């Protein structure tokens, strides 16, 4: 991949103006994923050759539906740092007052996240626990990627969001069916944005979550 292919065009408003330093941090993160992946399987090995598109750009697009100045962003099941560490790197430039908390129950993956954050010079809290076991975080944003069905994610988001908070999830090709199922248990206002990495997938933002 040539250097000029490392870009975030179209991911979110203002993506074209992301600094070279931030792009280098994102590249460093992706390099670390490649080094650690054989030992702890952070992502599917087949996706690594297209890692910038499949993981970095895919994660970065979540910011298109994010509030402008969140105070606390909670990422659940952070794994290899997608989307949580990508968001942390981008918000260090765009919203430096935002705190990122990455929740990962797998000790080896949590260790990777701490090392990747340190190596990229990013201040992100890594919590080694299950999201349902944590005390309510009172977060402005809760995010997740490839973690659980949407109905289950609604329960986790409701636990950890402030009342006016926003849940943002990267969902696959079954996102409309998942929304229908989730609506049987949860009331919410939803916003969908077609994924820029998979036309059949979507970024799903939920607000005003309440159990019905």
N, C-alpha and C positions, 0 to 999 in steps of 0.2 A: 504493500500500500504506500503510495507516494505521500509526502508530507502535506500537499495541498488537499488531500482527501480527508484530512482530519478537520472536519468542520461541523458546525451545528446548525447550518442554514435550515430554516423552516421549523426548527424544534419549538421555538417560543419567540414572542416579540423581543427584538433586540439581540437575538442569538448571534447575528453576524458581527456584533461589536464585542463579543467576549474576547478578553485579552489573550495574547500569546502565552502568558504565564499560566493562565487557567487551563488552556488547551494542553499545555505540557503536563500539568498535574493530572488531567484526565488520561493522557497517554501513559503516564507513569502508573496510574491505577490499573489500567488494562494490561500493561506489561507484567505487573505483579500477579494479576489473575492468571496469566499464562504460566508463570513460574510455579505458583502454588497449586494450580489445578490438578496436575498428575497425582498429588498426594491427598487432596481433600475434596476433589470434584466440586468445585465452585459453580461451574457452568458446564453444559454439554460440550465435550471436546470438539464435536463437529462444528460448533458455532465460533470457535476461536479465530479462524482465518478471516471472518467477517465481524470480528468483535466490536469494532467501532460502531458499525451500523446496528448490529443485533443487540448490543448491550449499552453502549454509551449513548448513542442517539435515541435509542428506545427509552432509556431512563430519563434523558434530558427533556423529552417532550412533555413530561409530567408538569413542568413549570408553566406550560401554556394555560393550565387551569388552576394554578396556585394563586392564593391571595398575594397582594403586593408586598406586604411587610410582615410575614409571620414571626411570632416570637419563639415558639417551640414547635418543631417538626419532628414527629415520631414515625420512624420507618420500621415496619414489622417484618420479621423474617428476612433480614437484610442479606444473608448469604454472602455472595461475593461483592456486595456493595451496590447492587442494582435494585432499586434506584437510589437507595439512601446515601451512599458515599458520593455518587455522581451529583446528587442534589447538594450535598454538603460542600463539595468543591465549587459548584457554580454559585451557591448563595454566599460563600465567603467573599465573593466579589460583588454580587448583586444586592445582597441584604446581610451585611456583616453582623448585624445585631441578632440574627436568628440563631438559635441553638438547635443542633441536630442530635437526636438520640436514636441510635441504631439498636434494634432489639433482635438478638439472634440466640436461639437456645443451644445450638451446636457449639461446644467449646472450641473446637478447632477453627471453625469459621469465624467465631468471635475473635480469636487470636489473630487470624488474618486481617480482620477489619481494623483492629487496633494498630497492627503493623503498617497496613496500607495508609491509614489516616496519618500516622506518624511520618511515614516516608513522603507523603504528599504535603505535609505541613498544614494539616487540617485539624481543627479542634472539634472533634465529634465524640460524644459519649457513646460507648458501646456497653450494652447491658446484656449479660449472658443469662437469659431467662425466657420463659414463655410469656407471650403477650397477655394471656388470660390470667397469669399469676401476678402480674405487676399491679401495684397500686395505681389508681386512675392518674394519668399523666397530666390532664388538663392541657392538652396540646391544641394548637390552632390548626394543625394539619396532621392527618394520619395517612400514611401511604403504604402500599404493598405491591409486589409484583409476583405473580405465579405462586401465591401462597395458599389460597383456600377459595371455595365457592363464595360468591358475593354475599349471600345471606349470612355466612359465618363471619365474613369481614365486617359486615354491618354491626354485628354484635361486638366485635373487638373495637371498632371505631367509636361506637356509642359509649363504650366504657372509658375511652381515653380522650375524647374530644371535649373541648369547652362547648357550651350550648350553641354558640354561633360558629363553631368550627367546621372544617371541610375535610371530607375523606376523598382521597384521589387514588384510584387503582388502575393499574395497567392490566387490561383484560383481553382475552383471546377471542376467537371466532364465535364463541357461544355467549358473548356478553349480553345480547338482547334476551336470550332465554334465562340467563342468570338474573337479569334485572326483573323479569317477570316473576321468577321464583322468590326473589328477595322481597318483592312488594307484597307477598302474602303474609309476611311477618313484620315488615318494616314500612313506615311511611317516610318519604324523603322527596327532596327536589333534586332531579338529576340533570347533569349536563354531559353530553358525549362529544368527544372529538375524535374523528377517525385517526387511527395510528398512521404515522408517517413511515413506519417500517414494515407494516403488514396491513394492506387495505381492508382486510376482513376483521381486524382487531380494532380496539378503541381505548382511549383514555376516558375513564368514567369518574366524574366528580359528583359527590353526594353531599347535600346540606340539609339542615333541619331534620336530622335523623330522630325517629322515635319509634318505639315498639308498638305494634297494633295487636 
